Amino acid sequence: MPTLYGLIFDVDGVIADTEAVNAQATIKVFQDLFGLHGVQRKDFEAGLGRGAAEYVRAAARVHGLELTDEQVAAATSARQENFLNLLKQKPLKVFPGVMQLINAALARHDFSLAIATSGTREKSEAVLQSTRVPYQQMVYVTGSDVTHKKPHPELFLTAAARMSLPPQNCTVIEDAPDGVLAAHNAGCKCIAVTNSAAPDKLADADMIVPSLTDVTIETITRLI
């Protein structure tokens, strides 16, 4: 049976609640590098899904801090180190419904699966290993493989191409507004899960769910 459908998973905020760890790791960076206290998780919202540099800049802007490119580079490097250390201390739990959907799709000959994340290979692989997602059986695209970050469609176009599928045959699972926009800019369908953002922020998605337990293989095929 030929491959007819593609299912593309973002990592942060879709596979597991990495956003809590991302925020914790980055709050420590602001304290250690810039002596800035009082940064909160909500301060990073404008940078969700847009890569490490924009994630850092988002909270900096909230607190009236304009960072140089060199400061951002130092901050993102320290953030990743903090993140990996936190993961070693406490493994992540996969979100409900994720493994069921992945395993159901892997069992189908007409499905191909991909991981597509703006994060680095090292950081995202640590998450996938921690949650025991079988990413070795999936196409794997990271922010290191593309030039443009979300909402640019390059990440998802690359994933579709590596699955040898047209974008319109693919559904992206996302949790952030820029991710939804990137999926649509690529010509893919998009299911948004409200793990990181409120439903009104994800209104452009083809379907919005509180959990992937509400999504089945039949949901994907109907959507495509």
N, C-alpha and C positions, 0 to 999 in steps of 0.2 A: 504494500500500500504506500503511495507517495505521501510525503509530508505536505499537509495542507494548512496547518495552523502553527503559529508561533506564539509562545507565552514568555514574556520578558519581565523579569523581576528586578526592581530597584533593590538596594540592600538596606541602607540606613532608614529606619522607620517603617520598613516593609517586612523584612526578614525577622528583625528583632528590635527592641527598644534601644537602639544605639544612640538615639538623640539625647537620652538622659546621660549616657556616658560621654558623648561628644561635648555636651554642655559642661559637665563636671571637669573634663580634661581641659577645656578652653578657659573656663573660669579661673582655673589654677594658673594658666598662662598669663592672664591679665594681672593676676596678683604678683606672680614671680618676675615677669619681664617689665611690666609697666607700673607696678605698685597701685593698680586700680582695684579697689574693693567694691562690693555691692553689685557686681554683674550677676544677672539672673538668666535662667534658661529662656525665658520669653524674649530676651534681648537679641537672640540669634535668629528669630523667626524670618526676617527678610533674607537671610542667607541660606535657608533650608534648600537642600538639593542643588546648590549652585557651586559646589566645590569648597575646599578648605579655606581658600583666600577670601572668598566672599562671605563665608560663615564668620570668619574673624572680623572682617571689616564691618559687618552688620551690627555687631554689639559695640564695636568701637564708635560707630556713628551715633548710636543711642546715647552714649556717654560723652559725646562731643570730642572724641579723640580721632584725629586724622593721622593715620599710620603711613609711613613711607613703605615703598616696595620691599626694602631690606627688613624693616620691622615685621611686615606681614610674612615674609619668608621665614624669619626666625620664629615667629609665633606658630605658623603651621607645622614647622618641624617639631617644636616642643609639644604642640598639641597631639601630634601623632604618637610621640614617645609616651606622653601621659596616658593616652587612650590605650595603647598596647599594654602598659603596666597595669592599668585598671582591669583590663580583660583577663590578665593572668591571675589577678586576685579573686575575681568573681566572674565565672563563665556566664554568658548570656543565655537567656531562655528564648527559644523561637516563639514568635507570635502564634496564637491559635489559628489553625486552618492552613498554615503555610506548608507544612510537610505533607499533609493530606493532598493538597492541590498539586504539589510537585510530584509526588509519587504516582498520583492518578495520571498525570500527563506523561510521565516517563514510561508508564505501562502501555501507552498508546503509540502505535506505529505512525499515526497521521499527525503527531505533535512533535515539535522541536522546542527546546527550552533554552533560555539565555539568562545570564546575570548581566545587568548593565548599570553601572554605578559611576557617579562623578568622583568617587573616592579613589585613593591610590590602590595599587594591587596589594601591597603589604597590609594596609589597614583593612580593606574589604575581605581579604583572604583570612585574616585573623577572625573576623566576625563569622564567616562561613564555616571555618573550622570549629569555632566555639559552639555554634548552633548545629553542627553536623549536617549541614545542607550538602547534598551530593553534587557539588558544583563541577566536579571532574567530568560529569556526564552532560554538562551544559556548555553552550557557548559562553565565553566570559570576556566582557569588555569593561575596561576601567577608564577613569579620567586620564590615565597615562597613555591610553591608546588613541585619544582624539585631541584635536586642536581647540575645539569650541565646547564650552560648558552649556548646560541647560540654562535657558529655554531653547537654545539652538538644538536642532534635531539630530546632529551628527552622531551622538551616542547611540540612539535607537536605530538610526539608519544603518550604522555599522553592525549592530546586533542582527538586524534583519538580513543584511547582506551575508553575514557569516553563517546564518541559518539557511541561506539560499532561498529566502522567501521574500515576496513583495511586502512592503510595510503594511499594506491594507489587509494582509492576512495575519497580522500580529496584534496581540493585545498586551499592553503594558500595565503592570501593577505599580502604582505610585502612591505617595503619601504627601507630596508637596505641590503647591500651585505651579512652580516652574517646571516640575516634572510632567504634570498634566499637559502643560503648554508644549513642552518638548515632544511629547508623544503625538499630539495632534499636528504639530509642525512637521513631524516625520510621516504623517499619514496613517498612523496606527490608531487603533481603538485604545481607550484607557479606562481602567477601573481604579478608582481612588479609594483608599482605605483611610479612615479618620484616626489614624494613630498619632499623627503629629500636628494636624491642622483641622480647624473646624469645617463642617460641611460647606458653609457658604464660601470659604476660601477655595474650595475644590469643585465649585459649581460647573465648571467647563468639562468635567469628566463625563464619559458616556454612562457611567454607573458609579454610585457612591455607596460604600458599605462600611459598617462599623467594625467588621472583622472578616477575614478571609474564610471563616467557617460558613459564610453566606454565599460563597462562590464555588461552583462545581465546574467540571469539564463541559457540561452541557451549557452552563452560563457563558463560557468562552466561545463555544461554537455558534451559539445563537447570536452573540454580539458581533462576531466576524461575518 
